[in-house]
Amino acid sequence: MSSETLHTESGPARRTVMAAAGAAGLAVALTACGSGDDSSESGSESGAGSGAGAGAGTVLAKTSDVPEGGGKVFGDVVVTQPTAGDYKAFSAKCTHQGCAVANVTDGVIVCPCHDSRFSATDGSVQKGPATQPLAAEQITVEGDEIRLV
């Protein structure tokens, strides 16, 4: 009976305290993620219609930074120019094991970790071990600026 007396002491049960702490942490995490997601979604939706006037999207580079027939890595994005004035963008994260691609040589995006190679035109795998193409990123070219939408 003494164990029953100890178990019914006043104050919140341990489970109640732990559940409340977990719920509070989850609410903070969702709020932080939610605010980031809202801004990127609105940028994507408004990028096509109001990009020029509103300056939508993050400026990645100047068009002069990306050589014709080649490309360049800008943080998490690799931008290529397969033919004059035709700019493409892909995730700079290799689909094999997530390494960052390093450069674009002879129309091929190269991952230095395991030598996977991807087409600078469409991100398709040209040489493994990667088996999936690089994810395409949406960009706009406004004047001499390349913007991530």
Phi, psi and omega per residue, in radians:
M1 nan -0.498 3.132
S2 -1.149 -0.519 3.091
S3 -1.192 -0.571 3.082
E4 -1.171 -0.661 -3.141
T5 -1.136 -0.736 3.124
L6 -1.144 -0.633 -3.066
H7 -1.287 -0.381 -3.088
T8 -1.839 0.397 3.110
E9 -1.103 2.734 -3.119
S10 -1.252 2.746 -3.108
G11 1.899 2.836 -3.097
P12 -1.220 2.561 3.094
A13 -1.227 2.713 -3.138
R14 -0.997 -0.723 3.140
R15 -1.070 -0.674 3.136
T16 -1.132 -0.762 3.138
V17 -1.119 -0.793 -3.117
M18 -1.147 -0.718 3.131
A19 -1.125 -0.724 3.130
A20 -1.132 -0.730 3.120
A21 -1.117 -0.732 3.121
G22 -1.130 -0.742 3.137
A23 -1.134 -0.685 3.114
A24 -1.135 -0.742 3.108
G25 -1.113 -0.723 3.121
L26 -1.118 -0.720 3.137
A27 -1.093 -0.720 3.109
V28 -1.122 -0.776 -3.134
A29 -1.115 -0.747 -3.140
L30 -1.169 -0.651 3.116
T31 -1.139 -0.756 3.133
A32 -1.127 -0.796 3.130
C33 -1.172 -0.710 -3.103
G34 -1.089 -0.704 -3.114
S35 -1.193 -0.600 3.088
G36 -1.234 -0.690 -3.124
D37 -1.167 -0.684 -3.117
D38 -1.069 -0.754 -3.087
S39 -1.205 -0.644 3.140
S40 -1.274 -0.594 3.107
E41 -1.177 -0.776 -3.126
S42 -1.169 -0.572 3.078
G43 -1.145 -0.694 -3.140
S44 -1.192 -0.726 -3.105
E45 -1.225 -0.657 -3.083
S46 -1.578 -0.172 -3.083
G47 -1.006 -0.725 -3.080
A48 -1.329 -0.706 -3.033
G49 -1.502 -0.689 -3.016
S50 -2.144 0.274 -3.067
G51 -0.995 -0.777 -3.043
A52 -1.175 -0.807 -3.082
G53 -1.301 -0.672 -3.050
A54 -1.566 -0.161 -3.095
G55 1.181 0.607 -3.082
A56 -1.141 2.582 3.075
G57 1.576 2.782 3.135
T58 -1.581 2.273 3.091
V59 -1.237 2.098 3.114
L60 -1.564 -0.763 -3.012
A61 -2.891 3.019 2.959
K62 -1.615 2.627 3.134
T63 -1.033 -0.561 3.138
S64 -1.207 -0.261 3.117
D65 -1.336 -0.319 -3.023
V66 -1.903 1.925 -3.085
P67 -1.220 2.513 3.072
E68 -1.106 2.300 -3.106
G69 1.431 0.028 -3.116
G70 -2.384 -2.575 -3.141
G71 -3.104 -3.099 -3.118
K72 -2.692 2.555 3.125
V73 -1.589 2.269 3.088
F74 -2.176 1.608 -3.120
G75 1.120 -2.037 -3.097
D76 -1.586 0.100 -3.066
V77 -2.250 2.433 3.010
V78 -1.933 2.223 3.141
V79 -1.912 2.329 3.133
T80 -2.149 2.820 3.052
Q81 -2.348 1.387 -3.084
P82 -1.001 -0.703 3.062
T83 -2.333 2.807 -3.072
A84 -0.893 2.123 3.085
G85 1.379 0.001 -3.142
D86 -1.845 1.776 -3.078
Y87 -1.777 2.401 3.108
K88 -2.218 2.721 3.098
A89 -2.449 2.507 -3.120
F90 -2.461 2.798 3.011
S91 -1.072 2.435 3.109
A92 -1.525 0.158 -3.124
K93 -1.691 2.008 3.139
C94 -1.054 2.407 -3.109
T95 -1.379 -0.075 3.122
H96 -1.349 -1.108 -3.139
Q97 -2.390 0.307 3.017
G98 1.461 0.148 3.075
C99 -1.161 2.739 3.071
A100 -1.426 2.289 3.057
V101 -1.143 2.676 -2.991
A102 -1.865 -0.664 -3.058
N103 -2.785 3.045 3.069
V104 -2.160 2.109 -3.113
T105 -2.303 2.243 3.101
D106 0.892 0.768 3.091
G107 1.328 0.259 -3.102
V108 -2.240 2.297 3.060
I109 -1.522 2.200 -3.005
V110 -1.959 2.288 3.020
C111 -1.719 2.160 -3.069
P112 -1.324 -0.291 -3.046
C113 -1.203 -0.870 -3.099
H114 -2.347 0.287 3.051
D115 1.149 0.508 2.996
S116 -1.177 2.575 -3.129
R117 -2.326 2.452 -3.053
F118 -2.262 2.591 3.107
S119 -1.164 2.331 3.081
A120 -1.304 -0.227 -3.133
T121 -1.494 -0.768 -3.067
D122 -2.348 0.057 3.102
G123 1.367 0.041 -3.111
S124 -1.194 2.701 -3.136
V125 -1.246 2.230 3.073
Q126 -1.812 -0.495 3.130
K127 -2.709 2.327 3.140
G128 -1.385 3.126 0.527
P129 -1.461 -0.173 3.099
A130 -1.066 2.512 3.117
T131 -2.074 -0.204 -3.133
Q132 -1.967 2.541 3.117
P133 -1.213 2.841 3.010
L134 -1.203 2.485 3.121
A135 -1.221 2.313 3.101
A136 -1.254 2.503 3.055
E137 -1.991 2.565 3.122
Q138 -1.544 2.232 3.087
I139 -2.300 2.824 2.974
T140 -2.267 2.641 3.053
V141 -1.994 2.055 -3.129
E142 -2.161 1.898 -3.070
G143 1.138 -2.118 3.115
D144 -1.822 0.231 -3.133
E145 -1.847 2.382 3.021
I146 -1.824 2.114 -3.076
R147 -2.034 2.422 3.007
L148 -1.427 2.189 -3.087
V149 -1.462 nan nan
